[in-house]
Amino acid sequence: MALEEFTGAYLRYVHRYVTMVHVDYLRTRELTWRVERRQGKRNVWSDIDVIGIRGNEAIVVSCDENCAKKVDDIVKELKYAEEYVRRRYNVNNIKKLYVFAICYTPGKCEEKFRRLEKEGIEILSFTDMIKDFIYRLRDVKRDYTLRAGKFTDPILWVLREIEIIRSLSREEVFPPIEKMYRRRRRRVLISYKYRTT
C-alpha cells in the first residue's frame, strides 16, 4: 500500500497529475468483452493501484513492491485499467506504467521489463522516483513550488527536508551503514534505465 501512496504523491507533485490511489471499480461483463473479447460470467470487483489525470491525458499504474506479479497479469490489469479510465473519464491519451521497489532476481526482472515494454508499458522504480524528485528539488528555477511549497505527503516532505539540510550544511544526514549491514547477499535490481523526465 505504501508504494501506491508514494507513487500517487510522486505523480501529483513532480508531474502535476491529479491522482487517485486504490480506485475500486466493477469489471462488468461489457468491460470484459471490450478488453478480452470474451463474455464474462459475472461482474467482478477489482481495483487500480494509481490513476493520474492531467487535462486530456491519463496514466494508469500497476505497483509491485518486490516484482512478484506475472507479466500476463500486469498486462491484463493495465488493459482493464486503461479501458475503465477511457470510458469513465473520457480520456483517450492513456499511458501505462509499472512501478517496482526492488527485484531480488535481476535476470528474470530484466526479461520481464523487456516484455512489458513490448506491450507499451513504461517501467519506473522507487529509486528512480526518489532521484527524479531530488533533481526537481535542486532545479529551483524549473519548479519553485517543490522547494518552497507545502507538502501533505510525509515521505516527500522528509525527502525535501533532508535535501535542504544536506545542501545547506554540506553534511550527510544519515548515519554510516554499520559493518553488519554491509555484507551483500546477492545482486538486487533497484533501478531500470533511469531517465529524467
C-alpha positions as CSV (number, residue, x, y, z in Angstrom):
1,M,0.0,0.0,0.0
2,A,2.8,2.4,0.8
3,L,4.3,2.1,-2.7
4,E,1.0,3.0,-4.2
5,E,0.6,6.1,-1.9
6,F,4.2,7.2,-2.7
7,T,3.6,6.8,-6.5
8,G,0.4,8.8,-6.3
9,A,2.2,11.6,-4.4
10,Y,5.2,11.5,-6.8
11,L,2.9,11.8,-9.9
12,R,1.0,14.6,-8.1
13,Y,4.0,16.7,-7.0
14,V,6.5,16.0,-9.8
15,H,4.4,15.5,-12.9
16,R,1.3,17.6,-11.8
17,Y,-1.3,14.8,-12.2
18,V,-4.5,14.8,-10.2
19,T,-4.2,11.4,-8.6
20,M,-6.4,8.7,-7.1
21,V,-5.0,5.7,-5.3
22,H,-6.7,2.3,-4.8
23,V,-9.6,3.0,-7.1
24,D,-12.2,0.3,-6.9
25,Y,-14.3,-0.4,-10.0
26,L,-16.6,-3.1,-11.2
27,R,-15.3,-5.3,-14.1
28,T,-18.6,-5.6,-15.8
29,R,-19.3,-8.3,-18.4
30,E,-19.3,-5.4,-21.0
31,L,-15.9,-4.3,-19.9
32,T,-14.6,-7.9,-20.1
33,W,-15.9,-8.1,-23.6
34,R,-14.2,-4.8,-24.6
35,V,-10.8,-5.9,-23.1
36,E,-10.7,-9.7,-23.7
37,R,-13.3,-10.2,-26.4
38,R,-15.0,-12.8,-24.4
39,Q,-18.2,-12.9,-22.4
40,G,-17.6,-12.7,-18.7
41,K,-19.6,-15.0,-16.5
42,R,-20.4,-12.3,-13.9
43,N,-19.4,-8.8,-12.7
44,V,-16.3,-8.8,-10.5
45,W,-14.9,-6.1,-8.3
46,S,-11.3,-5.0,-8.9
47,D,-9.0,-2.1,-8.2
48,I,-6.5,0.1,-10.0
49,D,-3.4,0.9,-7.9
50,V,-3.0,4.5,-9.1
51,I,-4.7,6.7,-11.7
52,G,-3.4,10.1,-12.7
53,I,-5.3,12.6,-14.9
54,R,-3.9,15.8,-16.4
55,G,-6.1,17.5,-18.9
56,N,-6.8,15.1,-21.7
57,E,-4.0,12.8,-20.6
58,A,-4.1,10.0,-18.1
59,I,-1.8,7.4,-16.6
60,V,-2.7,4.1,-15.0
61,V,-0.2,2.4,-12.7
62,S,0.4,-1.2,-11.5
63,C,2.6,-1.2,-8.4
64,D,4.6,-4.3,-7.4
65,E,6.9,-3.9,-4.4
66,N,9.1,-6.9,-5.0
67,C,8.5,-7.7,-8.7
68,A,6.3,-10.7,-7.8
69,K,3.5,-10.1,-10.4
70,K,3.5,-12.1,-13.6
71,V,3.8,-10.3,-16.9
72,D,0.4,-11.5,-18.2
73,D,-1.3,-10.4,-15.0
74,I,0.2,-6.9,-15.2
75,V,-0.7,-6.5,-18.9
76,K,-4.3,-7.7,-18.2
77,E,-4.6,-5.4,-15.1
78,L,-3.4,-2.4,-17.1
79,K,-5.6,-3.1,-20.1
80,Y,-8.7,-3.2,-17.8
81,A,-7.5,0.0,-16.1
82,E,-6.9,1.7,-19.4
83,E,-10.4,0.8,-20.7
84,Y,-12.1,1.8,-17.4
85,V,-10.3,5.2,-17.4
86,R,-11.1,5.8,-21.1
87,R,-14.8,5.2,-20.5
88,R,-15.2,6.7,-17.0
89,Y,-13.2,9.9,-17.6
90,N,-13.5,10.3,-21.3
91,V,-9.7,10.4,-21.8
92,N,-8.1,8.9,-24.9
93,N,-4.3,9.5,-24.3
94,I,-3.6,7.0,-21.6
95,K,-0.1,5.8,-20.6
96,K,0.5,2.6,-18.7
97,L,3.2,2.4,-16.0
98,Y,4.7,-0.5,-13.9
99,V,6.3,0.6,-10.7
100,F,8.6,-1.6,-8.5
101,A,10.7,-1.1,-5.4
102,I,13.3,-3.9,-5.5
103,C,13.9,-7.0,-7.5
104,Y,15.8,-9.9,-5.9
105,T,16.3,-11.8,-9.2
106,P,17.7,-9.3,-11.7
107,G,18.0,-11.6,-14.7
108,K,14.3,-12.6,-14.5
109,C,13.2,-9.0,-13.9
110,E,15.1,-7.6,-16.9
111,E,13.4,-10.1,-19.1
112,K,10.1,-9.2,-17.5
113,F,10.7,-5.5,-18.1
114,R,11.6,-6.1,-21.8
115,R,8.3,-8.0,-22.3
116,L,6.3,-5.2,-20.6
117,E,8.0,-2.6,-22.7
118,K,6.9,-4.5,-25.9
119,E,3.4,-4.2,-24.6
120,G,3.8,-0.4,-24.4
121,I,4.2,-0.3,-20.6
122,E,6.8,2.0,-19.1
123,I,8.9,0.9,-16.2
124,L,9.8,3.0,-13.2
125,S,11.4,2.1,-9.9
126,F,11.1,3.6,-6.4
127,T,14.7,4.6,-6.6
128,D,14.2,6.4,-9.9
129,M,11.2,8.3,-8.4
130,I,13.3,9.5,-5.5
131,K,16.1,10.6,-7.9
132,D,13.7,12.4,-10.1
133,F,12.1,14.1,-7.1
134,I,15.5,15.2,-5.7
135,Y,16.6,16.5,-9.2
136,R,13.4,18.6,-9.4
137,L,14.1,20.0,-5.9
138,R,17.6,21.0,-6.9
139,D,16.4,22.8,-10.0
140,V,14.6,25.7,-8.2
141,K,14.2,27.7,-11.4
142,R,12.3,25.0,-13.0
143,D,9.9,24.3,-10.2
144,Y,10.0,26.6,-7.2
145,T,6.8,25.2,-5.7
146,L,8.5,21.9,-4.9
147,R,11.2,23.8,-3.0
148,A,9.0,26.2,-1.1
149,G,5.5,24.7,-1.3
150,K,3.6,22.8,1.4
151,F,3.5,19.0,1.3
152,T,0.7,16.8,2.6
153,D,2.7,13.7,1.8
154,P,5.0,13.0,4.8
155,I,7.6,10.9,2.8
156,L,8.0,13.6,0.1
157,W,8.2,16.2,2.9
158,V,11.0,14.2,4.6
159,L,12.9,13.8,1.3
160,R,12.7,17.6,0.7
161,E,13.8,18.5,4.2
162,I,16.8,16.0,4.1
163,E,17.9,17.5,0.7
164,I,17.6,21.1,2.1
165,I,19.6,20.2,5.2
166,R,22.3,18.4,3.1
167,S,22.6,21.3,0.7
168,L,22.8,24.0,3.4
169,S,25.0,22.2,5.9
170,R,27.1,20.1,3.4
171,E,26.8,17.2,5.8
172,E,25.4,13.8,5.4
173,V,22.1,13.4,7.3
174,F,22.1,9.6,7.5
175,P,24.5,7.7,9.8
176,P,27.0,5.4,8.0
177,I,26.0,1.8,7.4
178,E,27.1,-0.4,10.2
179,K,29.5,-3.2,9.4
180,M,27.0,-6.0,9.9
181,Y,24.7,-4.5,7.2
182,R,27.5,-4.0,4.6
183,R,27.5,-7.7,3.6
184,R,25.8,-8.2,0.3
185,R,23.9,-11.5,-0.1
186,R,23.4,-11.1,-3.8
187,R,22.9,-8.6,-6.5
188,V,19.5,-6.8,-6.5
189,L,17.9,-4.5,-9.0
190,I,16.7,-1.2,-7.7
191,S,16.6,0.9,-10.9
192,Y,15.8,0.2,-14.5
193,K,17.1,2.6,-17.2
194,Y,16.8,5.8,-15.2
195,R,15.8,8.7,-17.2
196,T,14.9,12.2,-16.1
197,T,11.5,13.5,-17.3
